[in-house]
Amino acid sequence: MKWINRNDSEANFEDRRGRSNKKAAVGGIGVIVIVVIALLLGQNPFQAVDMVNRVAPGQSEELTDPSRANENEELKVFTLGVFNSANDVWTEIFRTQLRHNYVNPTLVTFTDETVSECGGASAAVGPFYCPADEKMYIDLNFFHQLKSDFGAKGDLAMAYVTAHEVGHHVQKLLGVIDQVNQYRGQISETEQNRLNVKLELQADFLAGVWVYHAQKMNMILLEPGDLESAISATTAVGDDTIQKKSMGYSVPDSFTHGTAEQRTYWFRKGMQTGDISQGDTFNDPGLN
Ligand SMILES: [Zn+2]
């Protein structure tokens, strides 16, 4: 994959590389200092403590490691380029086909661990999208793992990962995530997993739709081997592959992302048609 036009804007980018949040206990010296200051100022100390708690709910203390602030810089530039490209593509599709306003999500890069409105995140979780704060979180070291542990090499393999997460944002804006969440707690775990698989397969399809339009809008140029590279990533992160790798067998009922074959099918369909109306993974018998 080659860039024809790369958008390097950092307007929707939050760089937390080299920073990590360590939870500190509430109370102790900090609170005593506040109480003393409040008394000196003639304020109600309890009100002051309450205010502090409201301002810093997690009482997290930020640790910085400047030596890691620019870690994986090349991967950051690439990922930000894909992220911006995906937002530009979706802005256009929303405007022309959905008559709906597209709101950009935020890309957050971090090292080792960070916090999100969906809870704490560690590198072990892998890249994810949090619907509550509309941010995509990624520890860029994941891409080294994608190559070494899953054998997914090449630029389109990495681009697919980012485009998939932006696909979840599209689902959030279109209300698909809310619809799936409505059923949570009302249906069996097996049914819930089945719905989650459809949600994931649709994000794969939307990643494919990005590839189609990013080429058409002169942002990227595909090269020989790119499709195979992306397919190796969809295959590598298929639940059956991961489960076989970690447990030696696969358990269909607990699949939450879909099999390698399903993920490849939907990604390829999006990439070949570029047509959002063909991505109804919930009702399309396809390979489901
Ligand atoms: Zn996903």
Residues whose N, C-alpha, C, O or C-beta is under 5 A from the ligand:
A	BS01	ZN	E200 A203
